Amino acid sequence: MLVGLIMMAKLLNETRPKSDRSKSSLTSALSAYKLLLLDRHFLLLVFIGSFSMAGFFTYLANSSFVMISHYGLSPTVYSISFGINAASFIASAQFTATLGKRFGMVKLVKGAVIGCAMATLTMFAYFAAGGDNIWMLILLYFVASAFMGLIIPTTSVLALDQHGENAGTASALMGTLQMLTGAAMVAVVGIFTNGRPLPMVSGMAAGAVIALLLATRDLTPKYNTEQNVK
Protein backbone atom coordinates (compact mmCIF):
# COMPACT_ATOMS: atom_id res chain seq x y z
CA MET A 1 0.00 0.00 0.00
CA LEU A 2 2.85 2.36 0.81
CA VAL A 3 4.37 1.84 -2.64
CA GLY A 4 0.98 2.51 -4.21
CA LEU A 5 0.61 5.80 -2.29
CA ILE A 6 4.10 6.92 -3.34
CA MET A 7 3.41 6.08 -6.99
CA MET A 8 0.10 7.92 -6.84
CA ALA A 9 1.75 11.03 -5.40
CA LYS A 10 4.64 11.01 -7.89
CA LEU A 11 3.14 9.64 -11.10
CA LEU A 12 -0.59 10.44 -11.07
CA ASN A 13 -1.04 13.99 -12.32
CA GLU A 14 -4.11 16.15 -11.71
CA THR A 15 -6.12 16.31 -14.96
CA ARG A 16 -8.40 19.18 -13.99
CA PRO A 17 -7.00 22.66 -14.70
CA LYS A 18 -6.57 24.95 -11.70
CA SER A 19 -9.10 27.39 -13.16
CA ASP A 20 -11.80 24.70 -13.04
CA ARG A 21 -11.06 23.39 -9.57
CA SER A 22 -13.48 24.08 -6.74
CA LYS A 23 -12.23 25.59 -3.53
CA SER A 24 -12.42 22.98 -0.85
CA SER A 25 -13.00 23.50 2.85
CA LEU A 26 -14.70 21.77 5.75
CA THR A 27 -17.68 24.10 5.39
CA SER A 28 -18.09 23.42 1.68
CA ALA A 29 -17.74 19.67 2.26
CA LEU A 30 -20.42 19.69 4.97
CA SER A 31 -22.68 21.78 2.76
CA ALA A 32 -22.24 19.32 -0.09
CA TYR A 33 -23.06 16.35 2.14
CA LYS A 34 -26.12 18.17 3.48
CA LEU A 35 -27.31 18.84 -0.07
CA LEU A 36 -26.88 15.20 -1.02
CA LEU A 37 -28.48 13.77 2.11
CA LEU A 38 -31.54 15.97 1.57
CA ASP A 39 -31.87 14.92 -2.07
CA ARG A 40 -34.45 12.13 -1.98
CA HIS A 41 -33.95 11.33 -5.66
CA PHE A 42 -30.21 10.86 -5.15
CA LEU A 43 -30.74 8.66 -2.10
CA LEU A 44 -33.43 6.62 -3.85
CA LEU A 45 -31.08 5.70 -6.69
CA VAL A 46 -28.16 5.10 -4.32
CA PHE A 47 -30.18 2.66 -2.21
CA ILE A 48 -31.55 0.82 -5.25
CA GLY A 49 -27.96 0.13 -6.19
CA SER A 50 -26.97 -0.49 -2.57
CA PHE A 51 -29.60 -3.14 -1.86
CA SER A 52 -28.92 -4.79 -5.20
CA MET A 53 -25.24 -4.92 -4.36
CA ALA A 54 -26.10 -6.23 -0.88
CA GLY A 55 -26.84 -9.53 -2.61
CA PHE A 56 -23.23 -9.65 -3.78
CA PHE A 57 -21.89 -8.86 -0.30
CA THR A 58 -24.08 -11.61 1.15
CA TYR A 59 -22.77 -14.07 -1.42
CA LEU A 60 -19.20 -12.91 -0.84
CA ALA A 61 -19.43 -13.42 2.93
CA ASN A 62 -21.20 -16.81 2.88
CA SER A 63 -20.50 -18.61 -0.39
CA SER A 64 -17.16 -20.09 0.60
CA PHE A 65 -18.77 -21.88 3.57
CA VAL A 66 -21.71 -23.06 1.47
CA MET A 67 -19.72 -24.11 -1.57
CA ILE A 68 -16.73 -25.67 0.17
CA SER A 69 -18.12 -26.98 3.46
CA HIS A 70 -21.65 -27.87 2.37
CA TYR A 71 -21.20 -28.84 -1.26
CA GLY A 72 -17.63 -30.07 -0.97
CA LEU A 73 -16.02 -27.98 -3.71
CA SER A 74 -12.26 -27.64 -3.60
CA PRO A 75 -10.93 -24.10 -3.08
CA THR A 76 -9.79 -24.08 -6.71
CA VAL A 77 -13.17 -25.08 -8.12
CA TYR A 78 -14.88 -22.62 -5.80
CA SER A 79 -12.67 -19.80 -7.03
CA ILE A 80 -13.56 -20.70 -10.62
CA SER A 81 -17.29 -20.64 -9.86
CA PHE A 82 -16.88 -17.31 -8.09
CA GLY A 83 -14.93 -15.93 -11.04
CA ILE A 84 -17.64 -17.00 -13.49
CA ASN A 85 -20.22 -14.98 -11.60
CA ALA A 86 -17.88 -11.99 -11.47
CA ALA A 87 -17.40 -12.32 -15.24
CA SER A 88 -21.18 -12.25 -15.64
CA PHE A 89 -21.35 -8.93 -13.79
CA ILE A 90 -18.47 -7.41 -15.76
CA ALA A 91 -19.73 -8.63 -19.15
CA SER A 92 -23.27 -7.33 -18.71
CA ALA A 93 -21.99 -3.96 -17.48
CA GLN A 94 -20.44 -3.42 -20.92
CA PHE A 95 -23.92 -3.15 -22.41
CA THR A 96 -25.26 -0.43 -20.10
CA ALA A 97 -24.46 2.42 -22.52
CA THR A 98 -26.00 0.66 -25.52
CA LEU A 99 -29.10 -0.46 -23.65
CA GLY A 100 -29.43 2.92 -21.94
CA LYS A 101 -29.45 4.71 -25.30
CA ARG A 102 -32.02 2.31 -26.72
CA PHE A 103 -34.46 2.02 -23.81
CA GLY A 104 -33.52 4.94 -21.57
CA MET A 105 -31.62 4.74 -18.30
CA VAL A 106 -34.71 4.68 -16.08
CA LYS A 107 -36.34 1.81 -17.98
CA LEU A 108 -33.04 -0.06 -17.93
CA VAL A 109 -32.79 0.25 -14.14
CA LYS A 110 -36.37 -0.86 -13.59
CA GLY A 111 -36.06 -3.81 -15.98
CA ALA A 112 -32.76 -4.95 -14.50
CA VAL A 113 -34.08 -4.70 -10.93
CA ILE A 114 -37.09 -6.82 -11.90
CA GLY A 115 -34.82 -9.40 -13.52
CA CYS A 116 -32.52 -9.56 -10.48
CA ALA A 117 -35.47 -9.92 -8.11
CA MET A 118 -37.01 -12.70 -10.20
CA ALA A 119 -33.73 -14.64 -10.30
CA THR A 120 -33.10 -14.38 -6.55
CA LEU A 121 -36.73 -15.08 -5.62
CA THR A 122 -36.67 -18.19 -7.81
CA MET A 123 -33.50 -19.22 -6.00
CA PHE A 124 -35.12 -18.57 -2.63
CA ALA A 125 -38.28 -20.50 -3.54
CA TYR A 126 -36.24 -23.48 -4.70
CA PHE A 127 -34.12 -23.75 -1.53
CA ALA A 128 -37.03 -22.88 0.78
CA ALA A 129 -38.95 -25.80 -0.76
CA GLY A 130 -36.12 -28.16 0.21
CA GLY A 131 -34.05 -28.13 -2.99
CA ASP A 132 -30.30 -28.51 -2.59
CA ASN A 133 -28.75 -28.57 -6.07
CA ILE A 134 -25.53 -26.60 -6.42
CA TRP A 135 -26.20 -25.93 -10.11
CA MET A 136 -29.42 -24.11 -9.30
CA LEU A 137 -27.42 -21.83 -7.03
CA ILE A 138 -24.65 -21.24 -9.56
CA LEU A 139 -26.90 -20.70 -12.59
CA LEU A 140 -29.47 -18.49 -10.91
CA TYR A 141 -26.81 -16.36 -9.25
CA PHE A 142 -25.09 -16.09 -12.64
CA VAL A 143 -28.31 -14.54 -13.98
CA ALA A 144 -28.78 -12.31 -10.93
CA SER A 145 -25.18 -11.14 -11.15
CA ALA A 146 -25.66 -10.18 -14.80
CA PHE A 147 -28.61 -8.00 -13.86
CA MET A 148 -26.56 -6.44 -11.04
CA GLY A 149 -24.01 -5.50 -13.69
CA LEU A 150 -26.72 -3.41 -15.34
CA ILE A 151 -28.12 -1.94 -12.12
CA ILE A 152 -24.99 -0.66 -10.39
CA PRO A 153 -23.48 1.49 -13.19
CA THR A 154 -26.87 2.82 -14.31
CA THR A 155 -28.07 3.87 -10.86
CA SER A 156 -24.68 5.49 -10.28
CA VAL A 157 -24.94 7.56 -13.47
CA LEU A 158 -28.50 8.65 -12.68
CA ALA A 159 -27.62 9.49 -9.07
CA LEU A 160 -24.64 11.64 -10.09
CA ASP A 161 -26.39 13.25 -13.05
CA GLN A 162 -27.56 16.33 -11.14
CA HIS A 163 -24.48 16.66 -8.96
CA GLY A 164 -21.72 17.43 -11.42
CA GLU A 165 -20.22 20.14 -9.25
CA ASN A 166 -20.16 17.74 -6.30
CA ALA A 167 -19.36 14.59 -8.25
CA GLY A 168 -16.47 13.59 -6.00
CA THR A 169 -18.44 14.07 -2.80
CA ALA A 170 -21.51 12.37 -4.27
CA SER A 171 -19.45 9.42 -5.47
CA ALA A 172 -17.78 9.07 -2.06
CA LEU A 173 -21.11 9.19 -0.23
CA MET A 174 -22.63 6.70 -2.67
CA GLY A 175 -19.78 4.26 -2.16
CA THR A 176 -19.99 4.62 1.62
CA LEU A 177 -23.74 3.97 1.67
CA GLN A 178 -23.32 0.94 -0.59
CA MET A 179 -20.69 -0.52 1.72
CA LEU A 180 -22.73 0.19 4.85
CA THR A 181 -25.86 -1.34 3.33
CA GLY A 182 -23.94 -4.44 2.29
CA ALA A 183 -22.34 -4.73 5.73
CA ALA A 184 -25.72 -4.41 7.44
CA MET A 185 -27.21 -7.14 5.24
CA VAL A 186 -24.25 -9.44 5.93
CA ALA A 187 -24.62 -8.82 9.68
CA VAL A 188 -28.31 -9.72 9.60
CA VAL A 189 -27.75 -12.84 7.50
CA GLY A 190 -24.90 -13.81 9.82
CA ILE A 191 -27.36 -14.26 12.67
CA PHE A 192 -29.05 -17.09 10.76
CA THR A 193 -26.04 -18.57 8.97
CA ASN A 194 -25.74 -22.34 9.41
CA GLY A 195 -23.49 -23.29 6.49
CA ARG A 196 -26.43 -24.18 4.25
CA PRO A 197 -27.62 -22.21 1.20
CA LEU A 198 -31.00 -20.97 2.46
CA PRO A 199 -29.87 -18.20 4.87
CA MET A 200 -27.49 -16.82 2.24
CA VAL A 201 -30.10 -17.02 -0.52
CA SER A 202 -32.68 -15.37 1.76
CA GLY A 203 -30.41 -12.37 2.25
CA MET A 204 -29.72 -12.11 -1.45
CA ALA A 205 -33.43 -12.23 -2.25
CA ALA A 206 -34.27 -9.72 0.49
CA GLY A 207 -31.85 -7.17 -0.93
CA ALA A 208 -33.24 -7.62 -4.44
CA VAL A 209 -36.84 -7.28 -3.25
CA ILE A 210 -36.08 -4.07 -1.32
CA ALA A 211 -34.39 -2.69 -4.44
CA LEU A 212 -37.46 -3.67 -6.47
CA LEU A 213 -39.80 -1.88 -4.06
CA LEU A 214 -37.65 1.25 -4.23
CA ALA A 215 -37.58 1.06 -8.03
CA THR A 216 -41.37 1.33 -8.18
CA ARG A 217 -40.92 5.02 -7.32
CA ASP A 218 -40.45 7.67 -9.97
CA LEU A 219 -36.78 7.58 -11.02
CA THR A 220 -37.00 10.31 -13.65
CA PRO A 221 -34.33 12.98 -13.03
CA LYS A 222 -35.84 16.06 -11.40
CA TYR A 223 -33.84 19.04 -12.49
CA ASN A 224 -34.08 22.25 -10.51
CA THR A 225 -32.71 25.74 -10.80
CA GLU A 226 -30.77 25.68 -7.56
CA GLN A 227 -27.03 25.91 -7.94
CA ASN A 228 -25.14 22.89 -6.65
CA VAL A 229 -22.72 23.66 -3.86
CA LYS A 230 -19.20 24.09 -5.17
N, C-alpha and C positions, 0 to 999 in steps of 0.2 A: 504494500500500500504506500509506503514511504517513497519508493521509486516512482510509483504512478503519480503521486503528488508533485514530485520534483519535475517530472517530465511535463506535467500539465502546466506548471508555473513557467517553465523555460521554453516549451515548444508550442503550446497552444495559444495562438494569438487571438486577441479580441477582434471580432469581425464587424462590430457595430461602430461606426464613426463617432468621435467624441461629441460632435454636434447633435447627434441623434440620441445620445444616452440620457436617461432620466436621472435626475438627482435623487440619490437614495439617502434615507434617514430613518430612524426608528419611527418617527411620526408618520412618514409617508408609508412605511411598511404596515403599520397598524391600521392606517386608513384604508389601504388596499385590502387587507384581510377583512376589515369590517364590511367593505363594499361587497366582497365575494360572499361572505357568510350571510349577508342579507339578501343575496340574489337567489331567489327560490328556483329560478330556471337553471342556473348554474349548478346548484346543489342537486336538483332533480337528476340532471344528466350525469353528474359525478357519481351519485349513488346507484343509478342504473348500471353503470360500469363497475362500481365497487362490489355490488352484490352478485353480479355476473362473475367477476373475478374471484369472489369468495369461494365459488365452486372449485376453482383451481387451487386455492390455498388449502382447502379441505382435502383435496386429492393429494396435494404435495405432502401434507402432514401425516396422512394415514395410509397412503397406498403402499408404502414399503412393507408395513406390517401385514396388510391384507394380502398383497401379492406374494410376498416371500414366506411369511409365517403360515398364512391360511391356505394359500394355493400352492405353495411349495416351489415357486419360481426361484431360480438361482439369481444372485445379484446381477449377473451379466444379462440374463434374459429380461429381468425386471427393468434394467436401464434401457434396453432396446424398446420395450413396450412404452416406457415413459417418453422416450425420444420420439416415437411414432406420434404420440398425442401432441407433443410440442410441435412437431412438423406440421400437423394438421392446423394448429393455431397460426403458425407462421405463413403457411401456404394460403390459407383463406384470407389473411390480412392483406395479401397482395392485390386482392380484387376489390378492396373497399372503394378506391377512387373510381374505378370503372362502374361498379354497381351504384355508387352514390350519384354519379352523373346520370345514369339511366333512370333510376327510380326515385332519387332524392335521398338526402341523408336521413331525414326523419323516418321515411318509410323503410329504409334499410335497417335502422336501429330497431324499429318495432318488429319487422319480420324476423330479424336475427334473434331477438329476445324470445319471440314465440317459439322459434325452432329450438333454441337452447332449453327452454322450459319443457317442451314436448319430449326431447331426448332424455333429460334428467328425470322427468316424471315417469316415463316409460321404464327407466332403470329402477327407480324407486318401487314402482308397482311390481316389477318382476321379483326383486329381492324381498319385498314385503310379503309376497305370496309364497315365499319359501324357495324360490329359485336360487341356484348357487353355481351358475356357469360363468367361468372367467371370461369367455369370449363375449358374453352379453355385456359385461362390464367394460371390456376393452373397446368393443365396437361402438357401443352407445356413447361412451365418453369421447371417442374419436369424433363422433358427430357433434356432440356438445362443444368440444374444444374448437371445432371449426367455426361454429356460430360465435363463440367467444372472440375468435379472431376477427370477426366482423363488428362485434359490439364495442370492444375496448377502443380501437382507434377512432371509430365514428362518434361515440359519445364524447371522446376527448376533443375532437375537432369542434363539435357543436358547443361544448361547454366553454371552450376558449374563444369562440368566434366573436363574442362581444367584449372581450377583455384583452384586446391587442396591446394596449398600453401597460397592462399588468400581466402579460403572458407568463413571465417567470414566476411571479407570486402565485398566479392561478394554477400553473402547472405543479408547483411545489405543494400547494394545498390539496390539489386533486390527488397527487401521489400519496400524500400523508393519509387522506381519508380512505383511499383504497386499501392501504396497508392496515389501517386500524380496523376497517370493516372485516377484512380477511382474518386478522388476528382474533377479533371477537367471535367470528363464526367458528374458527378452529377451537377456541376455548370452550364454546358451548358444545360442539361435537365431542370434544375430549372428555366431557363428563360421561358420555354414553359409550365411548369407544370400548370395544371388547375383542378387537382383532378380526372381526367379521365384516363383510361388505356393507351391511345395512346401515349402521350409524354413519359411515362415511357418505354413502349414497343419499341418506336423508338430508345431511347438511348441504350437499351439492344441489339437491332438488329444492331445498328451502331457499337458498340464495337465488336460484333461477326464478322461483315463483315470486319472491319479493321484487326482483328486477322487473318481472312481467307486470306486476301490479303497478309499479311506478311508471312503467312505459305506457299505461293506459291514459296517462295525463297528456295534456297538450305539450308537445316537444318543439313546436315551431318557434324559431328564434324571435324574441320580443325586443326589437330595437327601440331605444329611447334616445332622447336628446341630451341626456346628462353626460357630461364629460367624465370619462374614466379617470381615476386618480393616477397621477404620474408618479 
